[in-house]
Amino acid sequence: KKTLDAFKEPDLDTILGAYDIDTIAIGGWIRHICVMATTAEALKRGYSVMTSDEILFGYRETANLAARRMCLEYYRKNCRLFETSEDLIAGMEGGEGK
């Protein structure tokens, strides 16, 4: 992708629709910025979103802890937020979404 929001790529929504996907797990580089933009658009389009604290911020300390808390609160309210990527995978294997 060339922008923050992965849905700016015109084929993404088409591909997800072709496979009848209604739930997506989101992660990425400069994670909390790009992931937030993609998440907001995915929710607007009716997708359920799964991610984790680890995927968003990694295991390193985040310089701005207040921003991290605000970001995580957004995900808790709007998405299925897992603590680790392993927890997220277990949730997907457990049949959350399609």
LINWO-V133852 format. One record per pair of residues at least 4 apart in sequence whose ideal C-beta (glycine too) atoms are under 6 Angstrom apart, sorted by the first residue. I is the first residue (numbers start at 0). J is the second residue. D is the distance in whole Angstrom. If there is no record, write none. Layout:
i:I j:J d:D
i:I j:J d:D
This chain:
i:0 j:5 d:5
i:0 j:8 d:5
i:2 j:7 d:4
i:3 j:33 d:5
i:3 j:36 d:4
i:4 j:36 d:4
i:4 j:37 d:5
i:4 j:40 d:5
i:5 j:11 d:6
i:5 j:37 d:4
i:6 j:11 d:6
i:6 j:40 d:4
i:10 j:14 d:6
i:15 j:20 d:4
i:21 j:96 d:6
i:21 j:97 d:6
i:22 j:47 d:4
i:22 j:96 d:2
i:23 j:41 d:6
i:23 j:46 d:5
i:23 j:48 d:6
i:24 j:49 d:5
i:24 j:87 d:6
i:25 j:34 d:5
i:25 j:37 d:6
i:25 j:38 d:6
i:25 j:48 d:6
i:25 j:50 d:5
i:26 j:54 d:4
i:27 j:33 d:5
i:27 j:34 d:5
i:29 j:33 d:5
i:30 j:34 d:5
i:30 j:55 d:5
i:31 j:35 d:6
i:31 j:55 d:5
i:31 j:70 d:5
i:34 j:38 d:6
i:38 j:48 d:5
i:41 j:46 d:4
i:41 j:48 d:5
i:42 j:77 d:6
i:47 j:96 d:5
i:48 j:78 d:4
i:49 j:79 d:4
i:49 j:87 d:6
i:50 j:54 d:5
i:51 j:81 d:4
i:51 j:83 d:6
i:51 j:84 d:5
i:51 j:87 d:5
i:52 j:82 d:5
i:53 j:83 d:5
i:53 j:84 d:5
i:54 j:84 d:6
i:56 j:61 d:5
i:61 j:67 d:4
i:74 j:78 d:5
i:74 j:80 d:4
i:75 j:80 d:5
i:81 j:86 d:4
i:81 j:87 d:4
i:82 j:86 d:5
i:90 j:95 d:5
